[in-house]
Amino acid sequence: MTAFLIIGGVGVALVLLALIIGDVLDGLFHLDVLGGDLFSFSSIAAFVGAFGFGGALGLALIDNTLVAVIVGVVIGVLAAWGAVSLTKALKSGENEASFRSDSMIGHAGQVITAIPEGGYGEIRISVGGHVRKLSAKSVLPVDAGQEVWVSSILSPTAVEVTPTTPELNA
């Protein structure tokens, strides 16, 4: 049983190492050869830890090394599958929160530099947790501090806005 507990302890140490510098280790050892996180450092660490502790559990329940190894492998595979699933779930949300120009349309912003009629000023806008300062153009004049919404994208750094209360600017 001591051997299984040592293997489990090594697995826990590997999991902690994977949490701290896992992507670096994946890059150094090129473990993810299939591209699906199946052989990533985190999945291997989860397998090793779960195999060790699962094997110790199997040995404690039934005093047979073969049964302990089978229990360890089953629990290790389940832990590795969980690590792969969690990694995929975390990576799937990476691009959703990115700040794209087209994601600004329809969002409200606040004027920080007054926008003259037909001219440019500046607005501050927050989309997906990202705050940006952009040049803004408006058909109507808009004073600093007023709220506007983005009606179109002119360039990666400039937008066209519409005041939320146009009757105040008339």
Secondary structure, 3 states (H helix, E strand, C coil): CHHHHHHHHHHHHHHHHHHHHHHHHHHHHCCCCCCCCCCCHHHHHHHHHHHHHHHHHHHHHCCCHHHHHHHHHHHHHHHHHHHHHHHHHHHHCCCCCCCCHHHHCCCEEEEEECECCCCEEEEEEEECCEEEEEEEECCCCECCCCEEEEEEEEECCEEEEEECCHHHCC
